[in-house]
Amino acid sequence: MEIRKLNIPAPEQTEGKEEQELVFALDIGTRSVIGIVAQKCPEGLKVIDTERLEHRTRSMLDGQIHDVPQVAEIIKAVKDALEKRVGTLKSASVAAAGRALYTMTAEAEMHSNKVITAEEEKQLNFLAVQEAQKKLAASDLVSDTSLYYCVGYSTIYYSIDDMRLKSLVGQRGKTAKANVIATFLPRQVVDSMRSALASAGLEMQGLTLEPIAAISVLIPATMRHLNLVLVDIGAGTSDIAITRDGSVVAYGMVPMAGDEITEAISRQYLLDFNVAEQIKRELADNDKEEIVFKDILGVEYKLSPAEITENIMPGISDLAKEIASQITVLNNEAPQAVMLVGGGSQTPHLAKEVASDLNLPETRVAVRTPDQVEKIIDIPDALKKPDAITPLGILKTTSLQSLNFISVYINGDEYNLFNFKDFTIADAFLNADINIHKYNGRPGMGITITINGKTKTISGTMGSLAQITLNGKPASLTDKICEGTQIEIKRGEDGQIPQIRLCDIIDTASAGSVSLNGNKVPISRLFFINDEPAKDNEAFLKDQDCITFSDRGNIAGILQGAGYNTDSIIYHYTLNGTEKTCESEPTLLLNGKTGHLSDELKDGDEITFVEPKRISLNRILDTSNKGSRLTVTFNGKPCTLSLSGSMVLYVNGSIVKNDHILNDGDDIVFTPTKASKAMINDVMLVAGYEPPRPDSRVKFLILKNGMPAEFTTPVSDGDNIKIILTPIEDELINNK
């Protein structure tokens, strides 16, 4: 194994060597392990030593440990070399490769017409992360999400009623949404790394992700509003991270990197892999004019870097195309700029090829080196290389965190969390697969009512949020937790059915006054609930109640409110065996003119109203003529005669007078007494017929119903009376 030592002055050795506040960062890569030791100082971290050691075998594949003992041996060798110069190292911060990382974007929404609080925004973020967990479980990527840690999330954007916002706090709208990108790491990756460190005599002090570490060095938060791409090209994979709109919006990985170039050189010149790897590194040396090597057959080559590069350009182009393609998939378009880091980024012409494939100017794709890193000072030249970006990022992002497994308790149940960051209650709930939304009180059932044909829905009260306590005290999702934390979550109270009165939703006040039969009466709306008059405007409404009312008061409402009977009185009776009907109607005047019950009123109107009167027999019978009548036909025309006499009235079998008041259902019998008889001369008199004079030489013949009759012959109703006049000469002729 090769150990490369830096000529960095060792810190002052004192008796309290272990007491020095040293920070140890390890980048356990596919090809090598880089260790950096720094010392805490007021400015941040001061680099005091570094060590790099190559793996002797391919014990790391695509950034993941496959041979724990072999990796542990290299880690220990790096640690031992550093300890000789800086003192005892007991713990280290590390990073997991992006190769093992899964990312999911997800969205959650909530419906509320209230102003959104900070706590509700946090809960919405939490729900979105849980949606990301569900998407990961439903995907074909993993078989069991319980074997994965949620290592963090970023909110991509918020929205209210489809309008994007930076924050929901203080906003109001019908539908609020949070869109997040959540990252998940296999537990096996963490467990194997812990095992390798433990075998080397180290505890895991901090854990981050390689893409996150690299971004922390090159793209600080103040630059993340730009659409930038960072590509960490290692030996086995090329990890991609993208920023936009102030946050990291996507992670990705290409299963191709520096090894692809090494293998291209190996195939081209029949070389051992390690020899080809050395040639690849020499290609990145701009001062190298000639590279000398022998193939497996012993043939010696003396070639310029340009000649070798030209022969392996197909491999370089393929790697560039794969990186550009994945960037386009993740970003949907070409970004503003691309930063290349890692050992593989130094491959000749790679940056130029990536720029061409993305249709970007060559100046927008560059290999970056960590010449300056915020809060890290005295960076040696040996670390001012593209492959030192990640170890310096590890040093910056995780070295100040104390990390191990912690046990927390949720409603009395124990849960173990891998403490790779400052954990919050939300992280504990995610680990325990607790859906806090189910603990929030449900909204109260609403009611639906109908007002003059229009449906109105009144929502119940909102349920209260879940009640969370931390060690017995009220807490929120963002409160930090530690070893032994006791968390309690209780279901919020459900909302209530709305208590709504008629007067709460409709103005029941008076609209002026009118004069009713000389008395002042207020105009008030007449309300009906389910077709029944509303007796109390303070009464609570029920679901499905149907309310009707007039926008203005009408005469019917005023009269009913005053207790008047506005209905006509209808009588059904029998008269001499025949069924009959009569009606008594009320008298209604509005401002001196005939009015109607449906007439709407205005302030100052005058109403005169008389209830319907009872009916006497005089109204339905002609009792002024106490005789009888008969009708006969006289010379082909009807003739009616009145006969003098009297009459008798019976109601329901009892004799009554003609002013008797009629009742519904009365049986009336109208019986006239015997009247004087009428004779034919009475008919002639009524008909105004004058018989011929005696000297008129006319024979006078009276026929009653076709039979000869006299002037004094009685007549009856319906008789047919006819007078026939015959000249005497005609009679003599007829007799001869």
Disulfide bonds with the S-S distance in Angstrom:
none
